[in-house]
C-alpha cells in the first residue's frame, strides 16, 4: 500500500503536535503543577479544558477533517499519547478519556450524529467519558446489567429509552459533558449518548486512588434517565458489542502507548542519574550490576513494545480492522514491560527512587493502572491465547510458520539480529499449540496463559526484528543499536518459549514419553544458544545508552 493510502498526518504535521505537547510541559503541565495535582488528588479540569480550547486544540488530532478535526491516524494518536504520558499519566488518562468516549461515535454513529457531536467536541468545550465497566460485570461486556428500556408514543413508535443502572471506574465521569454509555436493550447491548444534566443521571464521588491521582475516576448512577432516540448511537439497537470490539483494537493500543510513555519517562530519569551517581569509585553507568540488570533489559523491552505498537498502528492506518488480538498483545506486553521498567528505575535510584520530588515513585504508582484498565493483563491473556490458538489451527499452522519463514529470510540477509531464533521459537510455538490442542490441555487456563505469553513475546519480537532489518537495509544510524536489541530480545523470547513449552509438556497430564518427544521436536536444548554472546551485546547497548 502506498504512503498516500494511509490515514493520518505527514511527519512534519505530527511533529508540530508533539512539539505542542512539549511546550505544555514548560508551562501548563510543569513539574510543580504535576506534583501538586498528584499530591492533592486534583483533577485539573481547567488545564484540560485549556488543552482543548482554540489556542491548543489537542482533541482535533483524532477527529476527522470533515467534522472540524485534523484527521490524525493511529500512529499520530499513539505518538502524542505517549508524549502526554511521559509528562503525567494521570493527565494523559484525562485526555485519553475524551478519545475513548468519542470512539463509539466515530465507529458507529450515523452521519447526522457525527455532525452533531464530533463538531461539538472539535469546538473544544466538551469533555467526554466512556461508560462501559460495571460494579459486578467489570470488563465482561456480555454481563451488562444496565438496561435501556424503549419508550413508545401512542402509535407504538420508539421515541427514546430510559436507562437504569450503575457504571464503575469511569475516567472523567464526574466532569464529562457527554458520556457514551453501553446499556442492554431488548435487541441487545447498545451505545447511547447521555448529556450532563439529564434528569436521573448522577455522577458520584470520585474514587481515591493509588496512582493517576490527577485523573478523575467516578461511579455513575442512571435512574430512569430518558434518552431520545436521536441519542442511540447508529440509530439501530443491538450493535453495541460489535462497536465495542472494533474500538478495542484501537483503544488498547492507546493504553499501550500510555504505558510506553511512562516507562520511557522513568528511564529518562534513571539513565542520567546513573551517569552522575558515584558508587565504589565510579559512576553507576559503568557497573554491570546496575546497567545489565536495571536499565538495558528495560530499554530493550520498551524498544520491542514501541516497534510492535507502531506496526499495529500502521495496520490500523491502512484500514485494517478487527485487530482486537493485536490490540491485546500490544497492551499486555507494553503495560507489563513499562510496569517492570518503572519498578527497576525506582530501584536504580536507591533511596531517591522513593522520594516524591524525583518523580519515579509517582510513575510507578501511575503505570500500574495500565495493566488493569481497558481489560486486565489476565483478560488480555485469555483473548490472545484463545484467538491465536484458533487462528493457528484454522490455518493448519501457517499463521506462525509464515513468521518463521520470514525470519529465516532475514537471517540469510544478515547482520545477526537473532532472527533464526525467532524462527525457531515460532516453529516451537506451533508444535506446542498442537500438543495442547491434541491433548485437550486448552481446557486448562494456566496452559492458555503460558501459550499467551509465548505468542505475545514472539509476535512482539518479530516486530522488533522487522524494524532492525529495515533499518539495516536503509543503512540508518540506529541500525546497529536495533540489531543488538533484536538479538538480546531473541534470547528472551527463546528462553520464555522453551521454558513455557517445558511447563506445558510436564504439566502432569501427558505421558512422559510424549513430553520428552515434544521437547526434542521443538529443539529445547538448541534454543539455549540464543543467549550466546549476550554479554557483549549488552555491553555495547549500554555504551550507546550511557554514551560511554
N, C-alpha and C positions, 0 to 999 in steps of 0.2 A: 504494500500500500504506500503510495507516495505521501510525502510530508504534508502536502496541502489537503489531504483527505482526512487528516486527524483533527479532532476538535481541540480548541484551546488557543492560547496566546502564543505569539512568537517569543523567542527567548528574551529579546530586549524589553518587551512589554511585561513579561513575567518578572524580570529583574527590577523593573520600576516598582512593582507591587512589593517585592521583597525589600527593596530599599525603603519603601514607606514604612514597613514593619520595623526596620532597623531604626528609623527616625523616632518611632513611637517609644523605643527603648530609652532614648535620650531624654524624653520629655514626659509624655503621659504615663508611660509604663516604666518609669525609672526604678532603680533598686529600692529606694526609700518607700515609694508607694507600694511596690510589690510586697515588701516585708511587712508593712503596716496592715495591708489588707489581709495578709495571711495571719498575722498575729491576732488581729481583732475580728477575724472571720467576717469580713465585709465584702458583700457583692458590689463591685464598683459600677453600679448602673450608669452613672453619669459618664464615666470614662468609656464604657462600652457603647453607649448611645453616641458619644462623640466619634468613636471609630466608625460608626455607620453613617454619620452626617455628611453633608455635602463637601466638606473640606478633606475628608479621608475616603469614605465610602468603600470600606473593605468588603462589604457584603456584595458589591457589584461583581466581584470576581466569579461567583458561582451562579449568577443569574444570566440567562441567555440575552443576547443583544436585543432581540425583538421585544423584550419586556423592560428595557432600560438598563440592562447589565453590561458587563464586559465580555461575557461569553467564555470564561475560562474553562479549561478542561480538568480532568482528574489530576494530571501531572502538575498543573498550576496550583490546584487546591491542596494537593499533598505538600508541595514545597512551602506554600505560605502557611499552612497549618503547622508544619514542622518548625518554621521560624517563630511563629507565635508561641509554640510550646517551649522553645528554648528560653523565652523570656519568663513565662509563667504558665504552667499547665492549668491552673485554675482559671485564669483569664482566657486561655485558649479553649477551655471547656465551655465557657460562656459564649464565645464566638462560634464554636463548633455546633452548639445547640441550635443556633439560627440556621445553619446549613442542614442539620439533621431534621429540624422541624419543617423546613422548606421542601425536602426531598419527596415526600408523598405527593405534593402539589406538582413538582417537576415531572414525576414519572406517571402520575395517574389522573391529573386534573383535566377537565375539558378546556378548550381554548378560551372560552369565556371566563372560566375560573382562573386560569393563568393570568389573563389580562387584569383581572380584578385584584388578585393577591400578590402576584410577583411584582407588578409595577408598584404596589404599595410598599413591599419590602425593599425594592430598589430605591424608593424615595428616602429611605434612611431613618424613618421614625417608628420602626416596628421591630420589637423583639419577638422571636418565635421559639416555641418549645415543641418537643416530640413526646407525646404521652402514650406509651405502649405498655411499659412494665407495670405489673400489678403486685399488691402485697403478697398474694399467695401464688400466683402463676409465675412470677419472675419473668424470665425470658421465654417461657413456653407459650408461644402465641396461640397455640391450639387450646389453651385452658383459660381463655378470656372469660371474665365474669362481668365486666362492664357491659351493659346492654344498651341497645338503641332501639326503642320501640316505635314503629311507624305511627304517625298521626295523619288521619284522613279527614277530608271535608265531607260535605253532605252527599257528594256523588261517589264517594269511595276512593277518590284520588289522594295519593300520599302527598302531603304538603310539607312534611318535615318529620323529625324524630325527637323523642325525648331520651336523653342519655342519663343513665343512672349507674353509679359505681365509683370505684376509687383507683387512682393511679399512684405509683410509688417511685421514688428516686428520679423525679423529673427535673432535669437540668434547666435552670432559668424558669422553672414552673411558677415561682412566686412573683415573677415580674413580667412574664410574657404578655404581649398584646394579642397574639394569635397562638393557638395550640392545635396541632394536628393530633387527633385522638382516635385510637383504634377501639372500636366497640362492636359487640356481637349483635347483628340484626337477624331477623328471621331468615334472611337469604345468605347469612354468613358474615364473617368479620368485614368491617368497612371503616375507612378513614373519614372523619368529619373535621371541619374547621370550627373550633369553638373560639369565640372572641371574649376578651376580658370584659367583665361587666354583665355578661349574660346571667339572667336570673337562675339561681340554683348552682352556679359554678363558684367554688370557693377554694382558692389556694391556701393550704395550711402552713403552719410554722416550718421554716426551713430546718433541715437537719444539721446537727453539729457533727463535723466530720474530722477524721484523722488527717486527711490531706485535701487538696484542691479547695482550700478554705475560701479562696476568692471567687468561687463559683457558688451559685445558689442551687440547692437540691431540695425540692419541696414535694410533699404529697399533695395530690389534688383530689377534691371531692366534687362529684357530679350528682345532684339531687333533682332528677327530672328536668334536666336542662333542655329546653326546647331549642332545636337547631333546624332552621328552614332547609327545605330540600336543596336549595342552591348551595348549601354548605357540605353536601355529601360529595366527597372527592370523586370525580369521574362521572357523577350523576347516576351510577348504577351500583346498587348494593352488592356485597359479596366478593368484591375484588381486593379486599384489604390484605390478605395473606400474600397474594401474588405481588402486590405493590410493595409490601414489606420485604419480601425476598429479593426483589430487584434492587431495592435500596441497600440491603445488607452488603452486597459485593463492594459497594462504594463506601458506605459509612464505616465499615470495619477497616477498610484501608486508611480512612482518615484517622481512626484511632491508632492504627499502626504508625502513622506519620507523627501523631502527637507524642507517642512513646519514643519514637526515634529522636525527636527534637529534645525531649527531656534527657534521654540517655546521652546525647551529644553534649548537652549543656553541662552535665556532671563531669564528663571527660574534659571539657574545656576549662574546668576549674582544677581538676586533679593534675592535668599534664603540666601546666605552668608551675604549679605548686611543687611538683617533683623536681623541677629544674632548679628551684631556689632553696629547697629544704636540704640542709646538710646533715647527714647522719653517718657516724662511724667513718669520718674522714672524707666523705664525698657526697655529691648530690644523690638523692633517691633515684633520679633518672638514669643513673649508671649501675643500679643494683638490680640484678635479675629477679630477686625475690619480690621486688616491687613491680618492675616493668612486665615481667613474663607471667605474673600471677594476677595482678590487679588491673593492668592497663591494656596491654597488647591483645589478650583474648577478647576483651570487650570492644576494642576498636575493630577487630576482625568481624565479630558477630554483628555489630551495627552496620558495618560496610555491607555484609551479606543481606541484612534486612533492607538496607537502602536500595540495593540492586533489585531485590525482589519487589519492593513497593513500586519502584519506577517501572519495572517490567509489567506489572499488573495494571498500573495507571495508564501505561501506553496502550495496553489492550482495551481498556475502557474508552480511551480517546479514539480508538479505531472502531468504535461502535460495537465491540463485542459485548454481549450481555450474558446473563446467567453465570456470573463469576463469583457466586456465593462461596464456593470452596476456596478459590484463590483469595478472597477477602478474609476468610477464616485463617488460612495459612499465614497471610501477612500479619494479621492481628495477633495470632497466637505466638508466632516467632518473635516479632518485633517487641511486643509488650513484655514478654518474659526476658528477652535479651536486655531491654532497657532497665527493667527492674533489677536485674543482676548487675548491670553496669553501675547504676546508682548506688547499690549496696557496696560494691567494690570500691567505688570512688569515695564513699563515706569512710570506709576502712583505710583507704590510701592517705587520707588527711589526718589520720590518727584522732587525737582529741579534738582538733579543729573541725573535723568532719561532723562532730556532734554539736557544734556551736552554730547558733541561728544565723549569725552575720555572714558565715561562709557559704550559705545557701544550699549546700549539698544535702543536708538533712531535710530541707524542705522538698527538694527534688525527689528524694527517696520517699517521703510521705505522699507526695503528689502522684508519682508514677505508678504506685501500686494499683490505683483505681483502673488503670488501662487494662490490667489483667482481669478486671471484673465487669466493668460496664460495656454495653453493646454485646453481651454474652461472655460469660467467664471462660477462662482457658479450657476448662473441662468441657464446656459446651462446644468450643471450637474443635477439641479433640474428637468428640462424638461426630461432628459434621464431617471433619476431614477423613477419618477412618472409614465411615460408612459410605460416603460418596466415592472416595478413591478406590475402595475395595470393589465397589460395583463397577466403576469405570474400568478397572484392570481386568476384571472377569469378563465384562462385556466385550472388551477389545481383544480378548484372548492373550493378554499380557502385552499387547502392543503399546499401551499407554506409557509404561516405563521402559520398554525395550527401545522405543523411539528415542527417549532421552539417552539411554546407554549408547546407542549408535551415534548420536550427535556428539557425545563426549569422546567416543573413540576417534571421531574425525578431528576434534580439537586436539586430542593427544598427539595425533600424527602431524599436526601443523606445528606444534611447539610454540613458545617455550613451555616448560613444565609448570602447569598450574594445578597439578593434582588431578587432571581430567580423567586419567584412566581409573582412578579410584572412585570418582563419581559414577563412572560407567559400571564398575564392579558392584558398587553399592546399589545401583538401580536394578541390576540383574538379581542381586541377593534379595532385594525387597520384593521383586516379582515372585521369586520362589517361596518366600516367607508368606506372602499373601495366599499363594496356592496351598501351602501347608496348612495355614489357619482355616482356609475355606474347606478343604477336603476333609479335615478332621473336626469340623464344626467348632473350632476354637473361637470363631467370631461371636459365639454366644457369651463369651467372657469379656466383660467391659475392660478389665485390666489388659487383656491381649489387644483389644482395639485401641486402647490408649498407647500401647507400645508401638503398634503399627502407625498411629497418627504421628508419633514423634519421628519415626523413620521417614515417613512420607514428607513431613514438614521440612526436616533438615536436608533431605535430598533435594527437594524442589527449590528451596532457598539457595542451596549450594550450587545447583545448576545455573541459577540466575547470576550468581557471582562469577561462576566460570565463564558464562557467556560475555559478561561485561569485561572480564580480564582479557579474553580472546579478542574482543572487538577493539579494545584499547591497544593491544599489540599490533593488530592489523593497521590501525590508524597511526601507529608509532607515537602515541600520546605520551606526554611527560610522566603521567602517573601509571603507565603500563606496568613497570616493574613492581610498584607497590601493590597493585591489584593482583598481579600474578602470584606474588608471595602470599597475599592474604587468601587467595583462592586455594593455594597449596596447603596452607595451615588449616583452613576450614575443611578441606577434603579429609584431613586426618581426623577432625572432629566428627564429620559425617560417617566415615568408615568405622570409627570406634563405636558410635551410637548404633549404627545399623547392625554391626556384628554382635554387640552386646544384647541388643533387643531381640535379635534373631535367636541368640542363645537362650534368653529368658523364655521366649515363646516355645522353643523346641523342648526345653527342660521344665515346662510348667507342670508336669506330673500327669498329663492326660494322654501322653504319647508313649508308644513302645520305645525303649531306649535305642534300639537299632534304627528305628525311623528317625529319631532325633539326631543320632550320630551321622546318618546318611545325609541329613539336611545340612548339617554344619560342614560336611565335606563338600557338598554340592555348591554351597554359596562361597566357598573359599575362605572360611572363617580365619584360618591361620594366615593366609596370604594378605588379608586386609590389614593386618598389623603393620605391614610395610608402608602403609600410608603415612605413618608417623616418622619415617626415615628422613633425616636431615632437618627435623623441625626446629632444633636449636638454632641453627644458622639462619633459618628463615625468620624466626622470632627476633633474633639479634638485629637482623637487617631492617625489619619493620620498626623495631624500637629506635634504631638510628634515624629513620625517617620521621617518626613521630616527635622525637625529642631534639631533632636536628643536631645529633651528636657528631 
